[in-house]
Amino acid sequence: KMKKFLTVLLALSVVFTYSFSAVGSAFAATPVEPNEPTYTHNQAMVQAVKEVKSELNQLVAGAKKELAEEYTVTVNGKTITVSKAAYAATLDQLEADFNTVIDKAAVAAEKTKPTSTKVDELKTAIKGQTVSDVIIYDKTPITVGYTQTLGQFVAKTLADWVTDRNNNIANNFEKYYAVRTLANALPEVKADMIAKIAKVDMNQYTDDVASEKDPFHNTWKKLAQNEAARLNDVVNKAAIDVEGSIEKAQNAVSGIAGIENWYIVPSKTTASGYVVAYKFENTPVNTLPAGVTEIKTAKDLGKEDAENAATKAELKAVVAQRAAEAIRANINANNYAELKEHIDSYVEVYNVLIDAEVITTVDGIGTNVTDPGYTAQTKAYKNAERVAAALKLVVEKDGTLKYDAAVIDKNLKAMQLKMYQGKDLNLTEAELKVALSLGAEIKSDNLAWEKEVAIAAINAEKEALLDAKEFYAPELEKINAAYQAVIDKVNAVETSAQLETITGANPKVTTYVDKTKFADKDAVKATLKGHLNFAKFTAAAKKQIEALNGVKNSWDADYRNPVVNEDDAAAYLAENDARTNADIAKFFDKAADFAKTVLTNGEIEAADTAAKTLIDALPAYITLADKDAVKAAYDAAIKAGIEAKDFPAKLKNAIADIQNYEKEAIDDMIKALPAKLTAADKAKVDAIYEAIEAFNDEEMFTNDYPTTKVDAAFETVRAAALADVQNAIAALSANPTKAQVEAARAAVEEFVKTYTDAKEPYQAIAMIVNLDKLTYAEAQVKANIIASVEGLKLSVSTKLYTKSNKIRVNWKVKDGDASYIDGYQVYKSTKAQKNYKFMGKTKKSYMDNKKNLKKGTRYFYKVRAYVEIDGQKYYSDWSNKGNRIYK
């Protein structure tokens, strides 16, 4: 199939060479018959172009017919399949490009044969032209002519490229089409690889945590899913720049094709060798969490566990054998009991070390079985075990456990391994407590605040970037997306340890996004100016401006200067989302739109006049009342295109005067602050901040007002507010009232609401050093309230109202403080001792029974009071039972 394709291409080459080099070629113009009408020059040129294109189109059509369905191609050592459709698309592009060449060659031929009426003569002239800047390869314009025929090109570029990927294609024109073919084949290569990634059987990966060192505690299945997502992302993001180099195109395609060989290998096969499932292999370690070097299947883990179990059993057998030999050798010794203790400790020490995989070979097992050091090691561990057990029982003042038992056990296990290796044998009780409780103290979850601080730091970094530079909409969208992606990661974490993998130890000093990859407005414009098509666009814009000018004189009001301002042109393209050379080409037809944005003489003069009028109207002596007039003059000058450094002296001085007045006003506000600031002065400090912000946001001012002094005042006010809160808590008595603790709590909440600032960061609640006293006092008040309500004694009475057909149940508190009661519950029954059902609840001291009453029946009622605290109800004892016969 391949040979047939090459034979056809080479044959096409011969045909095309002949058709372009000799009169009487297979595709030469038909000789003019006597009855054929005589062409004019224009008619002959149109016919010549038509016939040259016809020869080209026939050749391409013939080449497409001979294409096989697909070809196996080796790219950088990786095998890919290129379909007929990919090669056909390349031939279509070749046809389109050469039609452009023919059109440009015809324009050039016109200059050499301006009066010819012979089609053959004009065809020869067209074919003799060399046309430059038609196709871009590797950012370089390619010169195209007819010294090399299209047929030769097809044979060399496509055929040679298919059969030999290692050949050195020297001609940029040929490389361009090789890149085109790779680009056409890329979607098929991507689809093939994505399908292969999907064949990885996720069910063969377990839900066990892969590594304890991983703060996210990823399971093996999660790692496999992450790897599949990563590889799919690599494939989906792969792209080929058709103006780029053949080497980059080859790398893009071979990189995708190589994924199968590098990462995906068979994991399950049938008896006949047919692959039914795949797994990941050779995953880059830098994409895996700490402690994981490869993604293991259940089969891998099972095999590994079996091997480890066998090794451990062999090592433990050696330990047991040596212990048995030592017992036999010393059974009659006078100090046998002591030696037996050492031997038992020897067995325990090495069994533990073997299970923990600290000892993995026989060489690591000691031979002096009766060494007293083993007993010292086990005794040290027993002592640590005793301290750990005691720590697990330590409670806080509120009765909650102080330490996490699981963390203590983890620390104890680590300590055991150290002790059984002869380390940390002589730790004191205090040292043991510190070591075993490390990281075990149960603290209130601060993750929400840590996330808030991190997100504030992320947003601050983004704001600093946007303050420092200006960006066009596409770049701004990318910036927002990049920072949002980091925020999404922060929101997704579940522990502080996970958060640290994103923020580091200090979110304030972390760089979250590589800011250098975002091009600001100046960089975008500079890049656009460097593209080859930029000069073409400005040339087209110049022609459009000239067309708008028509026969106007350069001094006319509606005349536009035809010298295109490159910065304005680049800004126009950038604002309309043009970023590449190809993007600029799309705007060639829109040069007229840009031309209309070029100001006319009249518009320029009007803007200059407006600015001059407003500047001249400014008073000689500027006051703060003139700010709006000065601002209007500034805006008009900017609109007129005058840079600040070129402002007239009158405007410069006026702006400086207004800036000085506003600066002095802020200075006066700061000087007016009391010498001794209190919490009540916050409103004054806030007003200064607002004034500074307005000052710094004013575009016409040249300098910012520093916040150093007001920052110091704010910190003083905040410290005073904190002291007030802490003093309110400190003033609580040993047995405070509900009103007292509520007042203290309100002060705390107001301080927290007012001063908590994640951006600084300042966690107000954490700054209140005696907050535990308030929480204890609140608990004490709650306990007092509960005890008060539970100790109430209620007395019930009833009364029958015959006219209104009801029984009224009345009650009163005959013993205790009723001020804390939230309500009463009333129950009803027709039997004195049982079957009471809920009748209702109320805050009143009575309840009417109007429903479900039968004449002649005696009804019994009982009542209890309740208070609701933290979502739970607490009740008084039941009242006496009131009763009444309904008549």
N, C-alpha and C positions, 0 to 999 in steps of 0.2 A: 504493500500500500504506500509506504514511504517512497520507494523507488519510483513508483508511478507518478507521484506528486512532483518529485524533483525533475523527472523527464519532461513532464508537461511544462513546468516553469522554465526549464532551459529552452524548450522549443519556443515558448512564448518570447523568450529573450531574443532568439534569432529572428523571429517574425518582427518584433518591435524594432530591432536594430535596422533591419532592412527597410521597414516602412519609414523610418526617420532619416535614412542616409542616401537613398537612391531614388531617382526619378523612375517611375514605373513600378514602384513598390506595390505590395499587395493592397496597401491602403492609400495609395497615391490618388490624387484627384483625377476624375475621369476626364480624358481629353475633350475639349470643346467640340461638339458636333456642329455641323453647318447650321442646323436649325435651332441651336441653343442661343438664347438671348444674350446679348453682350452685357457684361457687368459694368456698373459704375465702380469707382474705387471703393466706396463705402460698402456696396453690395459684395464686392469681391473679398473684402476684409472680413465681413460677417460670415461669408461662406467658408473662407479659409479657417477661421476659428472653429466653426461648426465641424468641419471635416477633421481637424486635428483632434478635437475633443471626441469625435466619433471613434477615431482610431484608438484613442486611450480607453474609452469606455468599453469598446469591444474586447480589448485585451484583458481588462479587469474582469469583465463578465466571463470570459473564457477561463481565466485563472480560478475564479470562484467555483465554476462547474467541476473542475478537476480536484477540488479539495476533498480529502478524506474526512470521515466523520470525526475523527480525533487523532491526536498524535501524542506519544509519550516523549516528554522532554526532560532533560537533566539540567537543573539550574543550581549552580554552586554545589554540585554533588547531591542535590535533592531531586527526587523524581516527581514531576507533576504531569497532569494531563491537560492539553490545550485542545479545545473543541474546534470543530469546523466554524462555528459561529464566531469565535474569537478571531480567527484568521480572516473570516469574511468581513468582520467589522474593521480590521486593519486595512484590508483592500478598499473598503468604502472610504476610509479616511484618506488613503493614498489617492483615490480618484478625486475626492473633493479638493485636496491640496493641489494636485496637478491641474485641475480646472482653473484654480486661482493663478497658478504659474502661467497657464496659457493666456488667460486674460491680461496679465501684466506683461507677458512677452509680446502680445499683440500691440499693446500701447507703445512698447519700445520699438517694435518693427515698423510702426507707423512713421517714425522719424527717419527710418532708412529707406522706405518705399512710400513716400507720401502721395504719389500719383498713380501707382500701379493698379491695373484693373485685372491682372492675371491671378487666379486663385493659387496655382502651383507656386508662383513666384512669391506670393505673400506667405504661403505655408512654409516655404523654405526660410523666409526671413524670420517668421515666428520661431521656428525650431532652432534658429541660429542665435537666439538671444540668451543671455545669462541674467537671471533675475535674482536679486538678493533680498534678504530680510522677508522671506516668505514663511519660513517655519522656524520655530524656536526649539533648540535642543540644548539642555544643560545651561540655560540662560544665555545662549549665544545664537544670533541670527545665522541661518544657513543660506548659502548661495546655491541656487539651483539652475542648471542649464540642461542642454541636450547633448553634452559630450558623453554622458552616460544615459543610455536609454532606460525607459521604464521597465522594459522586459528584463534587462540585465539587473536592474534593481530588485525586481521581484525574486529572481533566481538567487541573488546574493544575500539579500536581507532575510527573506522568509525561509527559503530552502536551507541555506547554510545555518541559519539560527536554529532551525528545528533539528538538524542533524548533528550539530557540533556546538555546544554551549561554550566551549573553551576557546573558540576561534577569536581572533583579535579583529573585531569589526572596526576598521579605522575611520570610515567615513561617518561624519556626524549625521548625515542624512539617513544613512542606513540604521545607525543606532537609534535615531528618533523613532523609526518604525518598529524596531525591536522593543523599545519602551512601550509603544502603543499596543503591541501584541500582548505584552505582559500585563498591561493595564486592563485590556479586554479579557484576559484569562483570569485576572485576580478574583472577581466575584465567584467564579466556579471553584477556584482553589479554596476560597474562604468557606463556601457552602460545604465542600467536601470535608474540610477540617472540623467545622462545627458539628457536622454529623458524626464524625469519629469521636470527638470529645463527648458527645451525648451517649456514646456506647459504653462509657465507663459506668460500671454497675455500682451505684451508691450503696446498695444493700450489703455489700461485702465489707463495709466500714462500720465499726461499732460506735455506740454512744458513750464509750468510756473516755474520760479526760486523757488527752494525749500527753500532757506534761504539767506537773505541779508548779513548774517555774513560769508557766504562762498565766498572767494575771486575768486573762479572759476565759481561762479554763475551757479552751476549745476541745471538742471531742474529735475523734478520728474522722467521723462522718462530716463534721463541720469543716475540718481541714480539707477534706476531699471536695466538698461543695465549694469552698473558697477557691481551691485550685481550678476547678472547672470554670468558675466565674472569671478568674484571672486570665486563663487561657482564652476563653471566649472574648474577653475584653481586648487581649492582644490581637486576636484575629480581626475583630470588628474595627479596631482602630487602624489597622494596616492600610496604607494608601500609597498610590504611585502618582507622582507629579509627572504628567506627560511632557512637561518641559524640562524635566530633570535628567540625570545621567542614567545610563544603562546599568551601572554598578549599583546605584540606589534601588532601581527597579528590581534587579536580580535579588538583592538582599531582602527586599520586602516580600517577594514571592517565596524565596527559599526559607525565610524565617518562619513563615506560616507552615509550609510543607514539612519543615523540620520538627515541628511540634510532635508529630506522630512518632517519629523515631526517637526523639529525646525524652518524651514524657509519658507516652501511652504505650503500654506493652500488654500482651495477652495475660489474663489472670485465670481464665477458665476455658478449657477446651473439651471437645467431645472425645470419645475413644478413637475416632478416626482422625483427630487432629484439627477439627473445625473449631475456630475461635468463636466463643459465644459471649465472652465478656472481657473487658479491659480494666486495667488499673493504672494509677499514676506512678511514674518512676523518675528518678533524677530531678526531682523538683528543686529549684534553687533554694539553698538554705536561708538566704536573706528574705524569702517570702514566707518563711515558717516561724512560729513562735519559739521562744527560748526553750532549749531542751529537746527540740524535735529536729531531726536531720533528714527524715523521709516520712512519707505518708504510708502507714502500714494498714493492711487489710486484716480482717479477723483471722484469716489463714496465716498471715505473716506473724501475727501476735501469738497465735496458738502454737505455731512451730517454735517461735522464740521462747514462749513459756515452757514448752515441753523440754527444749534443750536446756533452759536454765534450771528447771526442776531436776532433770537428770544430773546436771553438774553439781547442784546443791546436795542431792542425795549421796553422790559419790564422796563429796567433801565431808559431809556429816558422818558417813560411814568410817572415814579415816579418823575423825575425832572420837567416835565411839570405840573404835578398835584400840586406839592409843589409851583411852581412859580405862578400858577393860584390862589391858596389859598392865597398866600402872596399879590397878586395884589388886590384881593377882600378885604382883611383885611386892606389894606393901601390906598385904592383909594381916600378916603376923607382926607388923611393926608396933612398937609400944605407943607411938603417937598416931596410930591408924586413923582415929576419928578426925584428927586435925588434917591429916593428909587427904582423907576422903572428902573433907570440905573443900580443899583446894582442887581436887579432881572434879567434883561436881561443878565448881565455879568455872573450871576450864571448859567443861562441856557447854555450860550456859553461854559463856562469853563467845566461843567460836560458832556456836549454832546461830546466835543473834547476828554476828558479823557476816556469816555465810548467807543468811536470809536477806540481809540488807545489801548483799553483793559488795561489801567492803573487802571480803576475802573471796577470790575467784579461782585460786590455784592452790594445790597442795603445799607449795613452797611458802604460802602465807600462814600456814598453821604451825603454831609453836610445838616444839617437841618436849619441853620441860613441863610435863603434865602436872607435877606437884608443886609448881612455883606458887608461893603464897601471894604473889601479886594478883593472881586471878581472884582470890578471895577478897582482896582489898578492893578490886574493881566492882565486884557484885555487891559488897557492903556499901560502897559509895553510891551505887545506883539505888539500893534499897532505901538509903537515907533520902535521896532525891525524890524517890517515889512517895515517901512519907510527907515531905514538904509539899509536893504537888497535890496530894490528897487534901491537905489542910487548906491550901490556897483555893481549891474548888469550893470550899464552904464559906469563904469570906464574903460578907454582905455589906452593902452600903447602909446609910442611915435609914433609907426608906424600905429596907428589907430586901431589896433586889440584889442578885449576885453581882459581885464586883468583877469577876473574871470569867472569860469564856473557857469552859472546860476543854473544848476541842483544841483550842490553841495551846493550852497548858500541856495536854497530852502530846501534841506535836513537838513542843519544846522538850518535853521529857524524853521522847524517842530520840531526838537529836543529841540530847545530853547523854543518853545511854550509849550511843555509838561512840561518842568521844571518850567516855569513861572506860569502855571496853577496849579502847585503843590506848589506854594508859594516861589519858588527859583529864584535867579538872577533877582529880580525886580528892583534893583537900579543900574544897570550897566551903566557906562558912555558911551558917544558916541564912544570914542576910544575903550573901552572894547567890545562894541557891534560889531564894525568893525572887531576886532581881532577874536572874537568868530564866527562870521558869515562867515568870509573869510577863516577859518581854512580848509586847504586842497583844497581850491577852485581855487588857483592861477593856471592859465594855463601855463604850462611849456613845453618846447620842449621835445619830447619823448626821454628818455635816456635808454629805455629798451634794445635796441640793445647792448649798451655798458655794461649794467648790466649783460646781458647774457654772453657777451665776458669775463667779469671778473670772473663770476661763472665757466664757462667752463675752463678758465685758472687755477683756483684754483682746480677744479676736476682733471685736467690732472697733476697738480703739486703733488697732493696727490698720484696719481697712480705712477708717476715717483719716488717719494720718497720711495714708497713701493718696486718698482723694483730695486732701487739703494741699498736698505738696505738688500734685500734677493734675492736668486736665486730660480727660479721656473722651473718646467718641463712644457712641452707644454700644457698638459690638464689643469693644474692649471692656466697657463698664459692665456689660452683661456677664462677661467671663469672670471679671473680678468678683462680682456679687455671687456668682455660682461657686467659685473657688472657696470663698470664705464661708458660704452657707454649707458647703460640704464638710468643712471642719467643724462647724457648729453642730451639724447633724451627728457627727462622730461623738462629740462631747455629750450630746443629749442621749446617745445610745448606751453609754457606759453604765455599769451597774455597781462599780466599786471605785474607791479612791485610787487603788493601785492601777486599775484600768485607765483612769483619767490621766495618771502620770505618764502613761505611754504616749499621750497626745501633748500634754502641756509641760512635761518635765517637772522638776521640783518647784519651779517658780513660774507661774503663767505670765508674769509681768515681763520676763526676759526671754520668752520663747518667741521664735519667728514661725508663724503658722503657714504662711504662703510665700512662695518665691516671687517677690514683687518684680524681679527683673524680667519676667516673661511677659509682662503686660506693657505693650507699647503705648506711650502717651501720645497726645495729638501731634507734637513735634516729630516724634519718631515715626508715626504712621505717615505723615506728610513727606518726611525725608525718604522713606522707603518707596513711596509712590513715585517720587521724583526720579528715583534711580531705575525704575522700570523702563524698558525699551518703548513701550506703548505710550508712555507719558508725553514724550516729545510729539508723537502722532496726535494725541489728544489736544495738546496746546496748539499745534499747527491747524487742526480742524477748528478749534475755537477761534483762532485768529481769522480764519476764512469766514466763519459765521459772523464775527464782529464786523468784518469788512462788508459782508452782505447787508447787515443791519444799517451800516453807515451809508451804503449806496453811493450817491454822488454828493453826500453832505461834505461841507468844508470842515477842516479840523477845528475851526473856531465856533462852529454852530453849537447851539445849546444841547441838541439831541445827538451829538457826535460822541462816540465811545472810543477811547484810546485802544487801537488794535494790538498794542504790545501787551501780551498776556502776562499778568502777574502770576508767576509760578506758584507762589504760596497760596494765592486765592484759588488757583486751579486745583492744587492738591487738596485744599480744604473742601472744595466742592465734591471731589471724588470721594474723599474720606467720609464726609457727612452722608453720602449716598451708598455707603457700605462697600466701596471698591477697596480691595486690599491686594490683589495680585495683578500680574501683567494681563492675564486673561480677563479679569474683572474690568480693567481699564478699557479693553477692546469693546466691551458691551456699551460703553458710553460714547463711542465715536459718533453714533447717530444722535446723541443727546447734547452734542457740543453747542447746539443752538440754545438749549436751556441755560447752559453756563454763560453763554454770550449775553443773554438778557440780564444776568446778575451784575454785569460790568456797568458801573455807574456812568451816566452821561455827563458831559461837561456841566449841564444845568443842575443835575443832582449833586454833583461835587460842589459846585458853586453855592447851591442852596444850603448844603450842610455847613460849608465854611462860613457862609453869611450868618446862619442861625447861631453858630458857635460864637462868632465875632460879636453879634448883636447882644447875646446874653453876657458875654465877658465884659463888653464895653459898658453894659448897664449896671454892673456891680458898683456899689458905692466905694468911694475912696477910703472911707473908714468902715471896716467890717466889724459887725457885732454878731453875737450868737443868733440873733433874730434873722440874719441873712443866710442861714445855712441852706434853706431850700433853694434860694437863688444861686448860691455857689454850687450846690449839687446839680442843678439844672444846667449850669454852664459847663461843669465837668462832663456830664453825660453828653452834651452836644459836641464837645471837643473830641471825645472818644468816638462818637458816631461819625464825625468828620474825618476820622483816621489819624488824628494827631496823637502822637505818643506823649506820655506824661512828661518825659524829659524835654519835650519841645513845646510845652504849654507856654503861653505868654506869661511874662513876669506877674502881671496883674492877677491872673488866675492862680498861679503858683502861690503867691502871697496870700490870696484870699483863703485857699485851702489850708495853708499853714496856720492862718489866724483861727479858723474854725477848729482845727485840730487842737490848737493850744487852749482855746476856751473850754473845750470838752475835757481835755486833760486836767485843766485847773479845777473844773467842777468835780471830777473824780477825786483829785487831791484833797479838795475841801471836804468831801464826804468822808474820806478816810481820817482826816484831821478831826472831824466832828465826833468820831467815835469816843465813848467814855474811856477814861484812863484805865478803869477797872471794868472789864467787860463781864456781863452775866449772860445767862441763858436767854433772858428777855431781849437781848440785843441782836438776836438772829435776823429779824426782819431788816434791820439796818445793814447788816452784812450782806444779806441777799440782794438788797437794792444796789449795793456797790457792785456786786457780781454782774447784775443785769446791765448796769451802766458800762462796765468794762467790756462785756460781750457785745453790746451795741457799738461801742467804740472800735473794737477789733474787727467787727463785721463790715465796717464802712470802707468801701472799695477805694475811695479817693484819699484816705489817710495813708501815709507812708510808713508809719510805725505802729506796732501793737503796744497796748498798755500792759505792763507786767502785773501779774496777780500775786506777787510775792507778799506784799503787805496785807492784802485782804485775806490771803490764805492763812497767814499767821493769826489774824483776828478771828477767822472762822474756827481755827483749831482751839483758840482760847474759849470761844463761846461754847463749842462742843464739849470741851473739858469741864466747863462750868455746868452744863446741862447734865453731864454724866455724874458729876459730884452731887447735884441736886437729887438725882434718882437714887444714888447709893446712900445718901443721907436719909432719904425717905424710908428706904428699906432698913437702915440701921436703927431708925427711931421706933420700929415696931417693937411692941412689948413682948414679954415671954408668952403672953396669952392674948393676942390681938383680936380685935373685933372684925367681923366681916367687912364693915365699911373701911376700916384701916387697911386691910390687905387689898381690897378692891382699889383704893386710892393709890396704893403703891404699885399695883399691877398696871393701872391706867398710866401712871408716870413712865413705867418701863416701856409699855407699848407705844406711847407717844415718842419717846426717845428713839426706839428702834425704827419706827416709821419715818421719823425725821432725818436720822443720820446714817442709816444703813446705806452703804454705797459700794457696790461691787467693782466699780471702775477704779476706786482708789487703791486697794479695797479696804473697806472699814466695816467689819461685822459688829454692829452696835451691841447686839445681844451678848456677844462674847466678851465685851469690854466691862460688863457689870460684874465686878469681882465677888459681890456678896449676894448674887442672885439665888444661891442655894438657900439662904436664910428666908427669902420670900417664898420660894417653892415649899419649904418646910412649913412656914407659917400658913400658907394656903392649905396645905394638907391638914394642918392642925385645926384650922377653922372649919374645914369640911367635916373632919371627924367630930368636932363639937356640935355642928349642925345636925349631923346624922344621929349622934347620941341624943340630942335634944328632941328631935322628932320621934325617934324610936322610944323615948321615955314618956311621951305624952299620954294622958289619961282622958278619954272622951266619954261623955254622958249623953245618951240618946233618949228622946221622948217623941211621942206621936200624937196627932190630932186628926179627927175625922171632920171633913167638910162635906155635909150632905148636899147642900145646894150646888156646889161645884163638882160633886162626885169625885172626891180625891182624898187621899190620906197624906198629910204632910209629916215628913220625918225631920225633926229638929235635933241639933246636937250642939254641944259646947265643950270647950276645953276646961276641964275642972282642975287639972294639975299639969304645969309645965308652960314653956314659952312657945306660943303659937306663931311668932313672927316669921319663922323660917318655912312655914307650911306652903307648899305649892298648890295643894288641892286636897279634896277628900273623895274617897270611893265609897259608894253605897251599894250594899248587897241585900237581897230580898229572898224570903222563902215562906212556904206555908207550914213548915215544920220548925220547931224551935232549935233543934240540934243539928240539922243536916239539910242538904239540897239547896244551899244558898247560891243564887245566881246574880251576876253583876247587873245592877240597875242603871248605873251611870256615875259620872264624876262631875264635881263642881268646885268652885272656889267660895261659894256661899256657905252659910251655916245651916242650910235646910235644903230639902229636895221634895218635890211633890210627886206622888205616885198616882197617875191617872189611868194608866193602861193595865190591861189584863187583871182587872179586879172583878171578883164574883161576890155577890151578896151572901152574907152569912159566913164568909170565910175569914179566918183570922190570919193576918199577915205579920211576919216577923222581919225586923230590919236591924242591920248592924253596919257600923261605919268605922273607917280607919283613915288617918291622915297620911300624906306622903310628901316627900321632898325628892326632887330629881337632881342628881349631881353627876356630871360627866356621863350623861346618857343612861344612868342607872337609877331606879327608884328605890327609896328606902321608906319603910312603913312604921307607923306606930302600932301599938297593940290594938286589937279590936275593942270597940266600945261594948257597953252592955247591950242587950237585945231589947229593942223597943217593939211593941206589938199593938195591933188594933184590928177589931172586927169591922169589915166593910159592910155597911147597911144601906 
